[in-house]
């Protein structure tokens, strides 16, 4: 009888182990699929931003900078500490640059927010041109997150 009980316990334990392995594998695949979808959405957005900058050409878009220069700029605080990277230049209905899509630095997974062009100041240091904001890291993190469109 104890052999039978031991065998049944072993079978139950094996079933629980298999279930655990299945759940962990499923979770890993789901995270991987989400990551792939996020990467594809980021790639699509980057291609659109680069195309837009190419089409806009050498004409200043905002703050005396071309769209390509805006895309190359970092968002920095008053002390020059990097807070994020410009990912996309966005325009209003009158085709004027009114905000930037910014990828925030130093917080978990990629997070994007819209930063109004108003209040940004061009800062040139050597060969680098950055955009200085009076907003703090906390202010930027408090902005609503922008979800990238699915590819």
N, C-alpha and C positions, 0 to 999 in steps of 0.2 A: 504494500500500500504506500509506503514512504517513497519507493522508487517512482511510482506513478505520480505522486504529489510533486516530487522533485522534477519530473519530466514536464508536468503541466506548468509549474513555475518557470522552468526554463523556456518553454514555448511562449508564455505570456511575456516574459522579460525580452525575448527575442522580438516579439511583435511590437512591444513598446519602443525598443531600440530602432526597429525599422521605421516606425511611425515618426520618431524623432529625427532620424536621418532624412526621411522624406520631407518633413516640415522645414528643416534647415536648408535642404537643397532647394526647395520651392522658394523660400524666402530669398536665398542668394540669387536665384534666377530672376525673381521679380525686381530686386534691387539692380541687377545688371541690366535688365530691360529698361527700367526707368532711367538709369544712367545713360544708356545708349540713346534713348529718346531725347534726353536733355542735351546730350552732345550734338545730336543731329539738329535740334532747334537752335543751339548756339552757332553751329556751323552755318545754318541757313541765314541767321541774323547777321553774322559777320560778312558773308558773301553780299548780302543786300547793302550793308553799310559801305563796303569797299566799292561796289558798283555805283552807289549814289555819289560817293566822293570822286570817283573817276568822271562821272557825267558832269558833276558840278565844276570840275576843273579848277583853274587857278583863281577864281573869283572869291574874294573874301565872303564867308558865310555869316560869321558873327565874331565879335571881339577883335576884328582885324585879322582873323585867321581863316584859312580855307577849310573846307569840310575835312580834307585829309589831315590837316594840322590839328583840328579839333579831335579827330579820332586817335591821333598819336599822343594827345595830352593826357596827363594824370590829373585827377582832382586832388588838391592838397588843402590842408587847413592853414590857418594864419602863421603857424610855425614851419610850414613847408613839409609836414608829415603827409605821406601819401594815404589817401582815404579810399580811392577807387580809380578805376580805369574807364575812360569813355568808350562805350561799345557801339553807340549809334547816335547820329545827329538827327533830331526830329524837328519838323516844321509845322507851323500852324496852317490854317486855311488860306492865308495870304502868301504862303511859301516863305515865311520868315522863320529862321531858327528860333524856337521858343523854349526848347528843353533838350536835355541830353539823356540818353539811356546810359546809366553808369553801373558797372559791376563793382560792388563793394568789396573792399579788401579785408582779409582777416576774420571772416565769420563763416564758419562751417561750409556748407555747400554753396555753390554760386547763387548770389542774390542780386537782383537788378532793381533799380529804382529810377524814377524820372527826377532829374535835377533841373530846375528852371535856369535858363541862361542868365536871367536877371539876377544880379548879385554876384556873378562870377567875375573874376578879374584875371587878365592874362599876366603871367609871371614868367619872365625869361631868365634862365640861369645857364650861361654858357650856350651849349647847343640845344638844351632842353627848354621846351615851352610847356608850362603847366597852367592849370586853371585853379585859382585860389578861391575858396569859398569861406564865408563867415560861419557856415554851419559846422557843427562838431560831428564827430563820429556817431555819437548818440542821436543827433538830429537826423543824420542820413539814415541810420538804422530804423528810425521811427517813421520814415516815409513808407507809403504803401508799396508792397512788393509788386513788381511787374513780372507777370508770367510770360515767358516767350511762347510764341505761337508754335504749335506742333508742325513738324516738317511735312 
